[in-house]
Amino acid sequence: MTEERSLQKNKVGLWAMAFLTVAAIYPMAMAVSNAAAAVTFGGFAAPLIPIFGALLILLATIPILEYSRIASFAGGYYGLAEIGFGKAVGKFVAMENLFYFISFDVLTSTAFAYVIYSSLTYVTSYVLPVSLFISISIIFMFAMFLVTVLDLSISAKAVIFSGILQIIVLVIYSLVVILRSPYNSLEAFNPSVAPGGLSGLFLGVILAGFLFYTGYGVPLFFAEEGKAPFKDVWKAIVVGVIIPTVVGVLAIYSEVVAVGLSHASKLSGELSPGLAAYLPYLGIPAAIFFILVALLGQGFGGFVPGMTTARLIYSMGRDKFFRSDWITKVSKRGIPVNAAIINLILGIVATALDEGLMIHFYGLSQGAFDALFLSGSMAVAFWFIHHIIPDISLAFYLRKKGIKILKLRSFITSVLAPAGAVILFVYSFYEGYSSLTEPYFGGLLFVLVSMVVVAIYVAVKHARNTLGMSYVERTISEEKLRAEFKD
């Protein structure tokens, strides 16, 4: 049973929050899936892509880090948009953020089934039936729900275990391959060896490097349940990005030197680049263990965003934007169970539609691939939208509070960093979506249509004065704001 309660405080500390970020980024993706994108654009220089991607994402997130030092809000990004631009813009961002997380649910559930599908193909040549592929994805959604409704302190321990195990496996496997490979070379860190040179490498950073880190901001949504949110959330984000970056660079380096400079580009055509690179060096038993850890990591890579979505939906209900008291009811352990039920239903419907349509039109092999990357491309597009607006809004909030934005710190964090982020986002959006083919163009149209529909919906609620309240205002520490941006 659930009843009217608040999210419980003092449930998670710094390292639990940091590993929430690690889990959402999914370190094994550096070997299982995202490595293919890195090799496609970077070739033998693929290890540079996560390095530059991490630097750019940390630049883009500077306003978010500042926001986390003055506010403790389970609604995440939309709180910053709301305090800067008002409730209407804030709730628009909240809806776009919700669409992002639904796309992410589809992405992670499909990726889980895809890892099983591709791994079985490699190891046994067995091809999953269509019905089993879709069933695995739906089962994943139920597993995500079960993890979401666990006591957060228990879920956090499982998240930490998953992250540490992935890191250990990637580091050990990478070091074994590096020590055994005859192809080790510092050329892997030379941008000129990328297939398209420096411009091609940075195109890969824009298109693939960002994709590595889209889940970085999940600690924001657990701030109200943190032990020291004003101190821990921003540190958790930074640490949670750095750890997968270091491990990912090592892993991707080991993958390209496993095959050598002349054959590195071939990894881009592999279903699982890490597995393809490691298999000759480590054998079948090690490959099977690698697959199992990859599945565990992929699981928590989806479970954590699912836990996050429940808190976003709960926050929107608490603000009375969704006018249902049922949404805001939580369990005795302080878990927004009803919001998690809504996320479960939305995720199952969206996943079944995405996979069903793609497999129907393109067959299992191509359709499973398209279902995965269609949801991924939509998630990135929604991510751009719900990230840019909060980035820009920090300057407006500081001015509203009478803080001079031309002071060095204020200028860097609220003007310079957001300007750089907007330029990067707009450029990457253009490069990534200017020449889309089907089904990805259809996904982009859905994103654009959703923006218009959400804008109309929010405008109607604004006209009717039913946007609800702004709970984030209650969580802001004026004392910390003045201390952080003192003249």
C-alpha positions in Angstrom: 0.0 0.0 0.0 1.0 3.6 -0.6 0.1 6.7 1.3 0.9 10.4 1.3 4.5 10.7 2.3 7.6 12.6 1.2 10.7 11.1 -0.3 13.0 10.1 2.6 16.1 12.1 3.3 19.5 10.8 4.1 19.2 7.7 2.0 22.2 8.0 -0.3 25.7 9.5 0.1 28.4 10.7 -2.3 29.6 7.4 -3.6 26.1 5.9 -4.1 25.2 9.0 -6.1 28.4 8.8 -8.1 27.8 5.2 -9.0 24.2 6.1 -10.1 25.9 8.2 -12.7 28.4 5.4 -13.5 25.5 2.9 -13.9 23.5 5.2 -16.2 26.5 5.9 -18.4 27.1 2.1 -18.4 30.9 1.4 -18.6 30.5 -1.8 -20.5 29.0 0.2 -23.4 32.6 1.3 -24.1 33.1 -2.3 -25.3 29.7 -3.7 -26.2 28.0 -1.0 -28.3 29.2 2.6 -28.1 32.7 1.5 -29.1 31.4 0.8 -32.6 30.4 4.5 -33.0 33.8 5.6 -31.6 35.7 3.3 -34.0 33.5 4.4 -36.9 34.5 8.0 -36.5 37.9 7.7 -34.8 39.3 4.5 -36.3 42.5 3.6 -34.5 42.2 7.0 -32.7 38.9 6.0 -31.1 40.2 6.3 -27.5 40.2 10.1 -28.0 36.5 10.3 -28.5 35.5 9.5 -24.9 38.2 11.9 -23.7 37.0 14.8 -25.7 33.4 13.8 -25.1 33.8 13.9 -21.3 35.5 17.3 -21.5 32.7 18.7 -23.6 30.0 17.3 -21.5 31.6 18.6 -18.3 31.7 22.1 -20.0 28.0 21.8 -21.0 27.0 20.8 -17.5 28.7 23.6 -15.6 25.4 25.5 -15.1 23.8 22.3 -13.9 26.6 21.8 -11.4 26.1 25.3 -10.1 22.3 24.6 -9.8 22.9 21.5 -7.7 24.9 23.5 -5.2 21.9 25.8 -4.4 18.9 23.5 -4.9 17.8 20.1 -3.8 15.0 19.0 -6.1 13.8 15.6 -7.3 12.5 17.0 -10.5 16.0 17.5 -11.9 16.6 19.8 -14.8 13.2 21.4 -15.0 13.7 23.0 -11.6 16.5 25.2 -13.0 14.5 26.1 -16.1 11.6 27.0 -13.7 13.4 29.3 -11.4 15.0 31.1 -14.4 12.1 31.3 -16.8 9.0 30.6 -14.8 6.5 27.7 -14.4 5.4 27.5 -18.1 9.0 27.0 -19.4 9.8 24.7 -16.5 6.9 22.4 -17.1 7.7 22.3 -20.8 11.2 21.2 -20.0 9.7 18.6 -17.6 7.6 17.1 -20.3 10.5 17.0 -22.8 12.6 15.4 -20.0 9.8 12.8 -19.6 9.8 12.0 -23.3 13.6 11.7 -23.1 13.3 9.1 -20.3 10.7 7.1 -22.1 13.0 7.0 -25.1 15.8 6.0 -22.7 13.6 3.2 -21.3 13.1 1.9 -24.9 16.8 2.2 -25.6 17.9 0.3 -22.6 15.3 -2.5 -22.7 16.0 -3.0 -26.4 19.7 -2.8 -25.8 19.4 -5.6 -23.1 17.6 -7.8 -25.6 20.1 -6.8 -28.3 23.1 -7.8 -26.2 21.6 -11.2 -25.7 20.8 -11.5 -29.4 24.2 -10.4 -30.6 26.1 -12.4 -28.0 24.3 -15.6 -28.9 24.9 -15.0 -32.5 28.7 -14.7 -31.8 29.1 -17.6 -29.5 26.5 -20.1 -30.7 25.1 -18.8 -34.0 21.6 -19.1 -32.5 19.2 -16.4 -33.7 16.5 -15.4 -31.2 12.8 -15.6 -32.5 11.1 -12.2 -32.8 8.6 -13.0 -30.0 11.4 -13.9 -27.6 13.4 -10.7 -28.5 10.4 -8.5 -27.7 9.5 -10.6 -24.6 13.0 -10.1 -23.2 12.7 -6.3 -23.5 9.3 -6.3 -21.7 10.7 -8.6 -19.0 13.5 -6.1 -18.6 10.9 -3.3 -18.0 9.4 -5.3 -15.1 12.8 -5.9 -13.7 13.4 -2.1 -13.8 10.2 -1.6 -12.0 11.1 -4.0 -9.2 14.5 -2.3 -8.7 12.8 1.1 -8.7 10.4 0.1 -5.8 13.1 -1.4 -3.6 14.3 0.6 -0.7 16.8 3.1 -2.2 19.6 2.2 0.2 19.3 -1.4 -1.1 19.1 -0.4 -4.8 22.1 1.9 -4.3 24.2 -1.0 -3.0 23.3 -3.1 -6.0 24.2 -0.2 -8.3 27.6 0.2 -6.6 28.2 -3.6 -7.0 27.3 -3.5 -10.7 29.5 -0.5 -11.4 32.5 -1.9 -9.6 32.2 -5.3 -11.3 32.0 -3.7 -14.7 35.1 -1.6 -13.9 37.1 -4.6 -12.7 36.2 -6.7 -15.7 37.0 -4.0 -18.2 40.3 -3.1 -16.6 41.4 -6.8 -16.3 40.3 -7.7 -19.8 41.8 -4.5 -21.2 45.2 -5.0 -19.5 45.4 -8.7 -20.6 44.8 -7.8 -24.2 47.2 -4.8 -24.1 50.0 -6.9 -22.6 49.4 -9.7 -25.2 48.9 -7.5 -28.2 51.8 -6.8 -30.7 50.0 -3.7 -31.9 50.4 -1.3 -29.0 51.0 2.2 -30.2 50.6 5.9 -29.1 49.2 6.5 -32.5 45.9 5.6 -30.9 46.0 9.1 -29.4 47.0 10.9 -32.6 44.0 12.6 -34.2 45.5 12.5 -37.6 45.1 8.7 -37.9 41.3 9.0 -37.7 39.6 8.1 -41.0 38.4 11.7 -41.5 41.4 13.4 -39.8 40.9 15.9 -37.1 37.5 17.1 -38.5 36.2 13.6 -38.7 37.4 12.8 -35.2 35.6 15.9 -33.8 32.5 15.0 -35.7 32.6 11.6 -33.9 33.1 13.5 -30.6 30.0 15.5 -31.3 27.8 12.6 -32.5 29.2 9.7 -30.4 31.0 11.4 -27.6 27.9 13.0 -26.2 26.0 9.7 -26.5 28.5 8.1 -24.1 27.4 10.5 -21.3 23.7 11.3 -21.7 22.8 9.7 -18.4 25.3 11.7 -16.4 22.7 13.9 -14.5 20.8 11.2 -12.6 22.1 12.3 -9.2 20.0 15.5 -9.6 16.8 13.5 -9.2 18.0 11.9 -6.0 19.1 15.1 -4.3 16.1 15.2 -1.9 17.1 11.8 -0.7 20.8 12.6 -0.3 22.7 12.9 2.9 24.4 16.1 1.9 22.9 17.1 -1.5 24.4 20.6 -1.8 27.8 19.1 -1.4 27.5 15.7 -2.9 25.4 16.0 -6.1 27.8 18.1 -8.1 30.8 16.0 -6.9 28.9 12.8 -7.8 28.3 14.0 -11.3 32.0 14.9 -11.9 33.3 11.7 -10.3 30.6 9.6 -12.1 31.8 11.0 -15.5 35.5 10.7 -14.8 35.4 7.0 -13.7 33.8 5.7 -16.9 36.0 8.0 -19.0 39.2 6.6 -17.6 38.0 3.0 -17.8 36.4 3.6 -21.2 39.6 5.1 -22.7 41.6 2.0 -21.5 38.9 -0.4 -22.9 38.6 1.3 -26.3 42.4 1.5 -26.5 42.6 -2.2 -25.8 40.0 -2.9 -28.5 41.8 -1.1 -31.3 45.3 -2.4 -30.4 43.8 -5.9 -30.2 43.4 -5.7 -34.0 46.0 -3.1 -35.0 46.0 0.1 -36.9 45.3 -1.4 -40.3 42.2 -3.4 -39.1 40.7 -1.0 -36.5 38.0 0.2 -38.9 36.6 -3.4 -39.2 35.4 -3.2 -35.6 32.8 -0.6 -36.6 30.9 -3.4 -38.4 30.8 -5.7 -35.4 27.7 -6.2 -33.3 29.9 -6.2 -30.2 33.3 -4.6 -30.9 34.8 -5.4 -27.5 33.7 -9.0 -27.7 35.0 -9.4 -31.2 38.4 -7.9 -30.2 38.8 -9.8 -27.0 37.6 -13.2 -28.1 40.9 -14.3 -29.9 42.9 -13.3 -26.8 40.7 -14.6 -24.0 38.7 -17.5 -25.3 35.1 -18.6 -25.0 34.8 -19.0 -21.2 36.1 -15.5 -20.6 33.8 -14.2 -23.4 30.7 -15.8 -21.7 31.6 -14.1 -18.4 32.1 -10.9 -20.3 28.6 -11.2 -21.8 27.1 -11.9 -18.3 28.7 -8.8 -16.8 27.7 -6.8 -19.9 24.1 -7.9 -19.3 24.3 -6.9 -15.6 25.7 -3.6 -16.5 23.1 -3.0 -19.3 20.5 -3.9 -16.8 21.5 -1.2 -14.2 22.2 1.1 -17.1 18.4 1.0 -17.6 17.3 0.5 -14.0 18.8 3.7 -12.8 17.1 5.9 -15.4 13.9 4.1 -14.6 14.3 5.0 -10.9 15.0 8.6 -12.0 11.9 8.8 -14.2 9.7 7.7 -11.3 11.0 10.7 -9.3 10.4 13.1 -12.2 6.8 11.9 -12.6 6.4 12.2 -8.8 7.7 15.7 -8.8 5.4 16.8 -11.6 2.5 15.3 -9.6 3.6 17.1 -6.4 3.6 20.4 -8.3 0.0 19.6 -9.3 0.9 19.8 -13.0 -0.5 16.3 -13.2 -3.7 16.7 -11.1 -3.8 13.4 -9.4 -3.0 12.7 -5.8 -2.5 9.1 -6.7 0.8 9.9 -8.5 2.3 11.5 -5.4 1.7 8.7 -3.0 4.8 6.8 -1.9 5.6 3.7 0.0 6.6 3.5 3.6 10.2 3.4 2.5 9.7 6.7 0.7 9.6 5.3 -2.9 7.2 6.8 -5.5 5.7 3.5 -6.4 2.7 4.8 -8.3 4.9 7.0 -10.4 7.0 3.9 -11.1 3.9 2.1 -12.3 3.1 4.9 -14.8 6.7 4.7 -16.1 6.4 0.9 -16.4 3.2 1.2 -18.5 4.6 3.9 -20.7 7.9 2.0 -21.2 6.2 -1.3 -22.2 3.9 0.4 -24.7 6.7 2.5 -26.2 9.1 -0.5 -26.4 6.5 -2.8 -28.0 5.6 -0.2 -30.6 9.3 0.6 -31.4 10.5 -3.0 -31.7 7.3 -4.3 -33.3 7.2 -1.7 -36.0 11.0 -1.8 -36.8 11.1 -5.6 -36.9 7.8 -5.7 -39.0 9.2 -3.4 -41.6 12.9 -4.4 -41.6 13.1 -7.9 -40.3 14.8 -9.1 -37.1 18.4 -8.4 -37.8 18.1 -4.9 -39.2 14.9 -4.1 -37.3 16.4 -4.9 -33.9 19.4 -2.6 -34.8 17.0 0.2 -36.0 14.8 -0.2 -32.9 17.8 0.3 -30.7 19.3 3.3 -32.5 15.9 4.9 -33.4 15.1 5.2 -29.6 18.7 6.3 -29.0 18.6 9.1 -31.6 15.3 10.3 -30.2 16.7 10.2 -26.6 19.6 12.4 -27.8 17.3 14.8 -29.5 15.1 15.1 -26.4 18.2 15.4 -24.3 19.4 18.4 -26.3 16.1 20.2 -25.7 15.7 19.6 -22.0 19.4 20.5 -21.4 19.8 23.7 -23.4 17.0 25.6 -21.7 18.1 25.0 -18.1 21.7 25.8 -19.2 20.6 29.2 -20.4 18.2 29.9 -17.5 20.9 30.1 -14.9 22.0 33.6 -16.0 18.3 34.8 -15.8 17.9 33.4 -12.3 21.1 35.1 -11.1 20.0 38.4 -12.5 16.5 37.9 -10.9 18.3 37.6 -7.6 20.4 40.7 -8.1 23.7 38.8 -8.7 26.0 40.4 -11.1 26.6 38.0 -14.0 29.7 39.9 -15.2 31.6 38.8 -12.2 34.2 36.2 -13.2 32.5 33.1 -11.7 29.0 34.2 -12.6 30.1 35.0 -16.2 31.9 31.7 -16.7 29.2 29.5 -15.3 26.1 31.3 -16.4 27.2 32.9 -19.7 30.4 31.5 -21.2 29.8 27.8 -20.4 26.1 27.8 -21.6 27.1 29.7 -24.8 29.7 27.0 -25.5 27.1 24.3 -24.7 24.5 25.8 -27.0 27.0 26.1 -29.9 28.1 22.5 -29.4 24.5 21.2 -29.1 23.3 23.1 -32.2 26.3 22.0 -34.2 25.9 18.4 -33.2 22.2 18.5 -33.8 22.8 19.8 -37.3 25.5 17.2 -38.1 23.6 14.4 -36.6 20.1 15.1 -38.0 20.7 17.1 -41.3 20.9 14.0 -43.5 18.8 11.4 -41.7 17.2 8.5 -43.5 14.3 6.4 -42.4 13.5 5.3 -39.8 15.5 7.9 -38.0 14.0 10.9 -39.9 10.6 9.7 -38.7 11.9 9.7 -35.2 13.1 13.3 -35.6 9.6 14.3 -36.8 8.1 12.7 -33.7 10.5 14.7 -31.5 9.5 18.0 -33.3 5.8 17.2 -33.2 6.0 16.4 -29.5 7.6 19.8 -28.9 4.7 21.5 -30.6 2.1 19.4 -28.8 3.7 19.9 -25.4 4.1 23.6 -26.0 0.4 23.9 -26.8 -0.5 21.7 -23.8 1.5 23.9 -21.5 0.2 27.1 -23.0 -3.4 25.9 -22.5 -2.7 25.0 -18.9 -1.0 28.4 -18.4 -4.1 30.2 -19.8 -6.4 28.2 -17.5 -4.0 28.8 -14.5 -3.5 25.1 -13.9 0.2 24.8 -14.2 0.4 24.0 -10.6 3.0 25.2 -8.1 6.8 25.4 -8.1 8.1 23.2 -5.4 11.7 23.8 -6.5 11.5 27.3 -5.0 11.2 25.7 -1.5 14.4 23.7 -1.9 16.7 26.6 -2.8 19.2 27.7 -0.2 19.4 31.5 -0.4 22.4 31.3 2.0 24.3 29.0 -0.3 23.3 31.0 -3.3 24.8 34.2 -1.8 27.9 32.3 -0.6 28.5 30.7 -4.0 28.1 34.0 -5.9 29.2 36.6 -3.4 30.2 39.9 -4.9 
